[in-house]
Amino acid sequence: MAIDMSEFTDDVEAGLKANKNFTRFFYRFKADGTTKRRILDYTNKDWDKRTRIAKAKADLAAEKNKQVNTGVNFTENSRLNDVADLYFEKSCEVSKWTDERKDAYNLYCKNSIGKKRIKDVRQVDVDSLRKSMELKGHSKQTINGCSPRTIKKVLIQILKPIMQYALDNKVLSDLPNIKAPKQTRQKKTVEDAGTKLATLFKTIMTLYADEPFYRALFLFALYGRRWNEIRTLEWSDVNFLTSRYTIRAENNKIGQNQTYELSAPIAETLSHIKDEHTGLVFKSPVTGAELYPPKKQLAKIKDTANIPELTMHLFRHILVSAMGEAGTATTILSASLGHTNLDTVNNFYLSANHTKASQEANKTIAALTRTNITSEKAK
């Protein structure tokens, strides 16, 4: 039933009004995105005007305090944006990963579905969000649509946990069906990976012979490290005494600290970097902040090594395919790249060298058939 606001003509304090004889009061305030309003009726109370005003103020303060201290600071009528803020603040640890997810939420969800009440977020809204991301992103690289990986991150690692947070707090009774898009990622085929690996190593060591900063950076890439792992590596993560270095949990894909052997070429190169050896290893020489992808330097390596398709990530594909050609076990390949799922290496990284494999197979077949033929003649 609508409240007739014309009755409440006298201001008592912010958010609190009274009728002409101060026997009835109306309050209104906002808590966690939801407007709270109510009429306080003291008509049947034998109180003087001062007491009624004091009681109205006290009741309003108690209601505000109740909203602040309640276990659940939102309702089904709260906006998705408000629930998201609470989720990131109260349910997530303080980390770069949380910051990345907040940024992605603000980029893709905040203005598209974030203003909807959380109870009104339906399957059609999730489908619309997915479709819009498939058609267009927010950068030059994603102008024709986001990658399945980015869409999965937004839907499965951001939107779904926020909705689950509301369900866990008994604000929702069920969730829309939030699924990741089908992966269309294809394996990159690397031909003659062993030769490419050797060429890249020689190119890096020669091209940056007098620049240990970039020599170390690209050697880390050659040894299988992702760009995010390289740019966030700190000197405190490197132990020269034990020849080990650690990729911290917040900077890798599995959320656990990963310790690797520090190869001799990388260790020797790092020791020549003129730096105070504090903070980031590969910080910007201008700002001291994390580096942007080294596009100009990568272009030099592409041209010198004559590998025009080279990217920072392709280093990993070349490495694992070269080791696979050499007969390295899949378990070693997987661990060296920082994966725990062997299928990831088989499905997306390891390229089969059919020529080399068939040569080895033919040798084996020849040896077997030669033995069998000799055995038959002996009979």
FENHUQUI-V117723 format. One record per pair of residues at least 6 apart in sequence whose C-alpha atoms are under 8 Angstrom apart, sorted by the first residue. I is the first residue (numbers start at 1). GAP is how many residues later the second one is. Records with the same first field share a line. If there is no record, write none. Layout:
I: GAP, GAP
This chain:
7: 11, 12, 13
8: 9, 10, 11, 12, 17, 18
9: 8, 9, 10, 11
10: 7, 8, 9, 10
11: 6, 7
12: 6, 41
15: 12, 13, 14
16: 9, 10, 11, 12, 41
17: 8, 9, 10
18: 6, 7, 8
19: 6
22: 27, 30, 31
23: 18, 19, 20, 26, 29
24: 15, 16, 17, 18, 19
25: 14, 15, 16, 31
26: 11, 12, 13, 14
27: 9, 10, 11, 12, 13, 33
28: 7, 8, 9, 10
29: 6, 7, 8
30: 6
31: 33, 36, 37, 42
32: 41, 42, 46, 50
33: 41, 45, 46, 49
34: 40, 41, 43, 44
40: 16
42: 10
67: 6
72: 97
74: 8, 9, 97
75: 96
76: 41, 42, 43, 95, 96
77: 40, 41, 42
78: 39, 40
79: 35, 36, 37, 38, 39
80: 33, 34, 35, 36, 37, 38
81: 29, 33, 34
83: 35, 79, 83
84: 78
87: 75, 78
88: 10, 14
92: 6
95: 155
96: 154, 155
97: 153, 154
101: 53, 56, 57
104: 50
105: 49, 53, 54
107: 31
108: 21, 25, 46
109: 20
112: 17
113: 8, 12, 16
118: 45
119: 53
121: 55
122: 54
123: 53, 54, 55
126: 29, 50, 52
130: 21, 25
132: 13
133: 12, 13, 18
134: 10, 11, 12, 13, 14, 17
135: 8, 9, 10, 11
136: 6, 7, 8, 9, 10
137: 6, 7, 8, 9
148: 32, 33, 34, 35, 36, 37
149: 34
151: 29, 30
152: 27, 28, 29
155: 23, 24, 25
156: 22, 23, 24
160: 18
163: 12
164: 11
166: 6
167: 6, 7, 8
185: 163
186: 162
187: 160, 161, 162, 163, 164
188: 129, 160, 161, 163
189: 162
190: 127, 128, 131, 161
191: 160, 162
192: 130, 161
193: 125, 126, 128, 129, 132
194: 124, 125, 127, 128, 129, 131
196: 122
197: 25, 121, 122, 125
199: 106
200: 22, 101, 105
201: 18, 21
203: 98, 101, 102
204: 11, 14, 15, 97
205: 10
207: 94
208: 6, 7
209: 6
212: 57, 58, 60, 61
213: 56, 57, 60, 69
214: 83
215: 54
216: 50, 53, 54
217: 13, 65
219: 46, 47
220: 10, 46
221: 6, 9, 91, 92, 94, 95
222: 93, 94, 97
223: 92, 93, 96
224: 91, 92, 95, 112, 113
225: 91, 112
226: 86, 87, 90
227: 66, 85, 86
228: 23, 24
229: 18, 22, 23
230: 52
231: 49, 50, 51, 52, 59, 60
232: 19, 48, 49, 50, 58
233: 14, 47, 48, 49
234: 44, 45, 46, 47, 48
235: 42, 43, 44, 45, 46
236: 42, 43
237: 8, 9, 10, 11
238: 6, 7, 8
239: 6
240: 22, 27
243: 18, 19, 20, 24
244: 15, 16, 17, 18
245: 14, 15, 16, 17
246: 11, 12, 13, 14
247: 10, 11, 12
248: 7, 8, 9, 10
249: 6, 7, 8, 9
250: 6
252: 86
253: 85, 86
254: 85, 86
258: 80
260: 76
280: 9, 10
282: 8, 9
283: 6, 7, 8
284: 6, 7
298: 12, 13, 14
301: 6
302: 6, 7, 8
316: 21, 33
317: 32, 33, 34
320: 13, 29, 30
321: 28, 29, 30, 31
323: 10
324: 6, 9, 26, 27, 28
325: 27, 28, 31
330: 12, 15, 16
331: 11
333: 12
334: 6, 7, 8, 10, 11
339: 6
